[in-house]
Amino acid sequence: MLVADQWTEYEVLDCSDGEKLERFGDYVLRRPDPQVIWKTPKGREWRSPNAIYHRSSKGGGEWEFIDLPEEWSISYRDLTFRLKPFHFKHTGIFPEQAVNWDRMIDLISHAGREIRVLNLFAYTGGATLACAYAGAKVTHVDAAKGMVAWAKENAEVSGLKDRPIRWLVDDCSRFVAREIRRGNTYDGILLDPPSYGRGPKGEIWKLTDCLYALLQDTVQLLSDDPLFFLLNSYTTGLAPSVLTYMLSNLLKKRGGTVVSTEIGLPVSSNGLILPCGASGWWTNGRDMV
């Protein structure tokens, strides 16, 4: 497992009985987590969070704000992220992805050449910022206009406003198909698809039905000298070995190395690791996980 243990402004304080208690800078949030099926005693710190997300028995849920600003910021390395609690318990950042940001920064900064990166399902831009910070030219694609605007805001507060980032509101599958027709290629590609979602025109995305076909198309956008291909998954039950199988099959003609693993966050109260999904990496063989 890869563990995002380099944060100073974020931590998982504890997790028990379907919830996790997290510190984002100066504020503590209680949020549901489907992985937390154990029931251990909840200490005093659980009693006074700044906000609680209550899940509804009918699906979804809502925030209870106790003492929390509408927006605030936290930083990782030289990157800054604006946080805004919104629907379905999200805050605008997936802290466990810091392990992947670190690796992309290292790969790009040591490549010795200009690197073009495509970030699909790019959300609020954590990976986009990391790649741009390392010196890459980035194409950021997400179907949600609000997420792209949020990512631009993160770039600005991180001092990356003038970096070569192309911001696109688009359906990822349709964008990839157009890029194939245009003959465009990228040295690094990453995908962070949701389990379920809708495109800007109501297109339905279901990961288990749509992912492999999208991967078949997306690998065609790799350049003749690619650096990396990264696939993230938060879908429960999709094991790292599944990511390895797909990437190995689709990229076998490229050589290189495929390694997939769980990613997680350390829990301050007990030193254990909270699992937070999986990442599958293909690299060109000059780097190992």
Beta strands, then each sheet from edge to edge (+ up, - down):
strand 1: 2-3
strand 2: 10-16
strand 3: 19-24
strand 4: 27-32
strand 5: 51-55
strand 6: 61-65
strand 7: 72-76
strand 8: 79-83
strand 9: 116-120
strand 10: 137-142
strand 11: 165-169
strand 12: 188-191
strand 13: 196-198
strand 14: 204-206
strand 15: 228-233
strand 16: 257-266
strand 17: 273-283
sheet 1: 1+ 16+ 17- 15+ 12+ 9+ 10+ 11+
sheet 2: 2+ 3- 4+ 5+ 6-
sheet 3: 7+ 8-
sheet 4: 13+ 14-
end
